[in-house]
Amino acid sequence: MTRALLIVDVQNDFTEGGALGVDGGGAVAEGVTAFVRRTSGAYSVVVASRDWHDDGNSNGGHFADGEPDFMDTWPRHCVAGTPGADYHPALDASLVDVHVRKGQGVPAYSLFEGTTDDGASATAALVDRGVTEVDVVGIATDHCVRATALDAIEHGLHVRILTDLVAGVAPEPSAAALAEIAHHGGLLETSSVVAGPSAD
């Protein structure tokens, strides 16, 4: 089995003080960096996604024209090239092998909707490396982490969510998202168990 780590949207605008900041986002950034360093060599590839939205348009209705409903429409966030779209400084981007940008003019939640720096799909980046299993971490549990995990399962990958390395917008929908992922076959695990002696 070949395993990848998928780091979802650990960006300034999704962490404390950002346009759509969630509580615990900064701790996720720190925790993911520590985890990747601790598990060096355990993953065939580390992939990180970022929202990377266009400036000057609604990105297919993703940016609200007026009051956002926080389901389909949102305040402006993660505009390409702005500090809000940058990785959180506590996430060591040098540990990332493949960078994925998603959005770019259209609504996008799942890492699998993005493209790599060389224009390939995220799916192709994993297939090319023979990945069959993925661990998913990042922000936000109830939105982009959920979408990424469910897409991974749909693509036939074995999925684990590292529950101490995700942060959600709100407790109830985050718990519901984790339950939904588990219902579809995803495993819920902690990073301490994965990084232990039995980690592959």
C-alpha positions as CSV (number, residue, x, y, z in Angstrom):
1,M,0.0,0.0,0.0
2,T,1.2,3.5,-0.9
3,R,0.0,6.3,1.4
4,A,-0.3,10.0,0.9
5,L,-0.9,12.8,3.3
6,L,-3.5,15.4,2.2
7,I,-3.3,18.8,4.0
8,V,-6.4,20.8,3.3
9,D,-6.4,24.6,3.2
10,V,-4.2,25.4,6.2
11,Q,-4.2,29.1,5.1
12,N,-4.2,32.4,6.9
13,D,-7.8,33.3,5.9
14,F,-9.0,30.0,7.5
15,T,-7.1,30.4,10.8
16,E,-7.6,32.8,13.7
17,G,-7.8,36.4,12.5
18,G,-8.5,35.5,8.9
19,A,-11.6,36.3,6.8
20,L,-13.1,32.9,7.6
21,G,-10.9,32.0,10.6
22,V,-11.8,28.9,12.7
23,D,-10.8,28.3,16.3
24,G,-7.9,25.9,16.5
25,G,-6.7,26.6,13.0
26,G,-3.3,27.8,14.1
27,A,-2.9,24.8,16.3
28,V,-3.7,22.5,13.3
29,A,-0.9,24.3,11.4
30,E,1.6,23.7,14.2
31,G,0.4,20.1,14.7
32,V,0.6,19.2,11.0
33,T,4.2,20.4,10.8
34,A,5.2,18.5,13.9
35,F,3.4,15.4,12.6
36,V,5.0,15.4,9.1
37,R,8.5,15.9,10.7
38,R,7.8,13.0,13.1
39,T,6.6,10.7,10.3
40,S,9.3,11.5,7.8
41,G,9.4,8.7,5.2
42,A,5.9,7.3,6.1
43,Y,4.2,9.0,3.1
44,S,5.1,8.6,-0.5
45,V,3.9,12.1,-1.2
46,V,2.6,15.1,0.9
47,V,0.0,17.1,-0.9
48,A,-1.4,20.5,0.3
49,S,-4.3,22.4,-1.1
50,R,-5.1,26.1,-1.0
51,D,-8.2,28.0,-2.0
52,W,-6.9,30.3,-4.7
53,H,-9.8,32.6,-5.8
54,D,-9.9,35.2,-8.5
55,D,-9.9,38.8,-7.6
56,G,-12.4,41.1,-9.3
57,N,-15.3,38.6,-9.8
58,S,-17.6,36.4,-7.7
59,N,-15.8,33.2,-8.5
60,G,-19.0,31.6,-10.0
61,G,-21.1,33.0,-7.2
62,H,-18.8,31.7,-4.4
63,F,-18.2,35.2,-3.1
64,A,-21.5,36.7,-1.8
65,D,-23.1,39.7,-3.6
66,G,-24.4,41.1,-0.3
67,E,-24.9,39.0,2.8
68,P,-23.3,35.5,2.6
69,D,-25.3,32.5,3.6
70,F,-22.1,30.6,4.7
71,M,-23.3,27.5,2.9
72,D,-23.0,28.4,-0.8
73,T,-21.9,32.0,-0.6
74,W,-19.1,33.4,1.5
75,P,-17.2,36.6,2.3
76,R,-14.2,37.3,0.1
77,H,-11.3,35.0,1.1
78,C,-8.1,33.4,-0.1
79,V,-7.8,35.8,-3.1
80,A,-4.9,34.7,-5.3
81,G,-1.6,36.3,-4.3
82,T,-2.9,37.9,-1.1
83,P,-1.6,37.1,2.4
84,G,-4.9,35.5,3.2
85,A,-4.3,32.8,0.6
86,D,-0.8,32.0,2.0
87,Y,-0.2,29.0,4.0
88,H,-0.3,29.7,7.8
89,P,3.3,30.5,8.9
90,A,3.3,27.5,11.3
91,L,2.8,25.1,8.4
92,D,6.3,24.3,7.0
93,A,5.6,24.4,3.3
94,S,9.0,23.0,2.6
95,L,7.6,19.6,3.8
96,V,5.0,19.7,1.0
97,D,5.8,17.8,-2.2
98,V,2.8,18.8,-4.3
99,H,0.9,22.1,-4.1
100,V,-2.7,22.2,-5.3
101,R,-4.7,25.3,-6.0
102,K,-8.5,25.1,-6.1
103,G,-11.2,27.6,-7.0
104,Q,-9.6,29.9,-9.6
105,G,-12.9,31.3,-10.8
106,V,-15.4,28.7,-9.7
107,P,-16.6,27.3,-6.3
108,A,-14.4,24.4,-5.1
109,Y,-14.2,22.6,-1.8
110,S,-12.4,19.3,-2.3
111,L,-8.7,19.1,-2.9
112,F,-9.6,16.9,-5.8
113,E,-11.2,19.8,-7.6
114,G,-7.8,21.6,-7.8
115,T,-4.8,21.5,-10.0
116,T,-1.1,21.2,-9.3
117,D,1.5,23.9,-10.1
118,D,2.2,22.1,-13.4
119,G,-1.5,22.0,-14.3
120,A,-2.2,18.4,-13.6
121,S,-5.2,17.3,-11.6
122,A,-4.8,16.3,-8.0
123,T,-6.1,12.9,-8.9
124,A,-3.4,12.4,-11.5
125,A,-0.7,13.5,-9.0
126,L,-1.8,10.6,-6.7
127,V,-2.4,8.0,-9.4
128,D,1.1,8.7,-10.9
129,R,2.6,7.8,-7.6
130,G,0.5,4.7,-7.1
131,V,-1.3,6.0,-4.0
132,T,-4.0,3.8,-2.6
133,E,-4.4,5.2,0.9
134,V,-4.6,8.8,2.2
135,D,-4.6,10.5,5.5
136,V,-6.5,13.8,5.6
137,V,-5.8,16.7,7.9
138,G,-6.6,20.4,7.7
139,I,-9.4,23.0,7.6
140,A,-12.4,23.0,7.8
141,T,-13.7,19.7,9.0
142,D,-17.3,20.5,8.1
143,H,-16.5,21.9,4.6
144,C,-13.3,21.3,2.7
145,V,-12.0,18.4,4.8
146,R,-15.4,16.7,4.4
147,A,-15.5,17.2,0.7
148,T,-11.9,16.0,0.2
149,A,-12.4,12.8,2.3
150,L,-15.7,11.9,0.5
151,D,-14.1,12.5,-2.9
152,A,-11.1,10.3,-1.9
153,I,-13.5,7.5,-1.0
154,E,-15.4,8.0,-4.2
155,H,-12.0,7.6,-6.1
156,G,-11.5,4.3,-4.4
157,L,-8.9,5.4,-1.9
158,H,-8.7,4.1,1.7
159,V,-9.2,7.2,3.9
160,R,-8.2,8.1,7.4
161,I,-9.1,11.4,9.1
162,L,-6.6,12.4,11.8
163,T,-9.1,13.9,14.1
164,D,-6.7,15.9,16.2
165,L,-5.3,17.6,13.1
166,V,-8.5,19.1,11.8
167,A,-10.5,22.1,12.9
168,G,-14.1,22.9,12.0
169,V,-16.4,26.0,11.8
170,A,-18.8,24.7,14.4
171,P,-18.9,21.6,16.6
172,E,-22.2,20.0,15.5
173,P,-21.6,20.1,11.7
174,S,-18.0,19.0,12.2
175,A,-19.2,16.0,14.2
176,A,-21.8,15.3,11.6
177,A,-19.1,15.5,8.8
178,L,-16.8,13.0,10.7
179,A,-19.8,10.6,11.1
180,E,-20.7,10.9,7.4
181,I,-17.1,10.1,6.4
182,A,-17.0,7.1,8.8
183,H,-20.4,5.9,7.4
184,H,-18.9,5.9,3.9
185,G,-15.9,3.8,5.1
186,G,-13.4,6.3,6.3
187,L,-11.5,5.7,9.4
188,L,-11.2,8.1,12.3
189,E,-7.8,8.0,14.0
190,T,-5.5,10.3,16.0
191,S,-2.1,11.4,14.8
192,S,-0.4,9.9,17.9
193,V,-1.6,6.4,17.0
194,V,-0.7,6.8,13.3
195,A,2.8,8.2,14.2
196,G,3.5,5.4,16.7
197,P,5.5,2.2,16.2
198,S,2.8,0.6,14.0
199,A,2.6,3.5,11.6
200,D,3.3,2.4,8.0
